[in-house]
Amino acid sequence: MKVDFWFDPICPWAWITSRWILEVAPMRDLEVQWHVMSLSVLNEGRDYLAEDYKKRLEAAWGPVRVLIAARHKFGENVVLPLYSALGNQFHLQKAEIGRPAIEAALRDVNLPTELADAMTSNEYDEELRASHKDGIERVGMEVGTPIISVDGASFFGPVITPMPRGQAAAKLWDGVVLVSATDGFFELKRTRDRKPDFT
């Protein structure tokens, strides 16, 4: 089963969902293609955002630009390892979104640290926006990251914490695929009552 997954590496919820997909992949024979989307692009022009979130979105340009630059120079196969390394920095080690964490992630996957120069460059923004657009146009502007597309059905989420493991993870996958494939099915939602749990 071919699955496309769009993520922004700063999002803790997308990080948990990505680790869930990796748990499910061998159990359900998933072939996952990893794509970059950008919360910074998604929220452009939204002046009502809180100031601390605006600052976070400004910093968020760096990681996605570096991911796109790495993909451009070294191919699709570097996207997941670099995403994993960035996620380890931001979510597990609680590193600040900045050049030191990005360089550490690049070193972790044996990519040149000079790729961090892309953080403040718009050289790859056209590619970044195209990747983002490919994902967001499948689900609409009212959502964020992650976006998953499977067998022509695309959706935001699932937003889960902590991630289920083993057969519980596979069972959730089966349910998500079932409802997403139902014509006219749009939404299940409830208020989040806890913070992301990366255990």
HELIX and SHEET records of a PDB file:
HELIX    1   1 PRO A   12  ARG A   28  1                                  17    
HELIX    2   2 LEU A   39  LEU A   42  1                                   4    
HELIX    3   3 GLU A   51  PHE A   74  1                                  24    
HELIX    4   4 GLU A   76  VAL A   78  5                                   3    
HELIX    5   5 VAL A   79  GLY A   87  1                                   9    
HELIX    6   6 ASN A   88  LEU A   92  3                                   5    
HELIX    7   7 ARG A   99  ASP A  108  1                                  10    
HELIX    8   8 THR A  113  THR A  120  5                                   8    
HELIX    9   9 ASP A  125  VAL A  139  1                                  15    
HELIX   10  10 GLY A  166  SER A  180  1                                  15    
SHEET    1   A 4 GLU A  31  VAL A  36  0                                        
SHEET    2   A 4 LYS A   2  PHE A   7  1                                        
SHEET    3   A 4 ILE A 147  VAL A 150 -1                                        
SHEET    4   A 4 ALA A 153  PHE A 156 -1                                        
END                                                                             
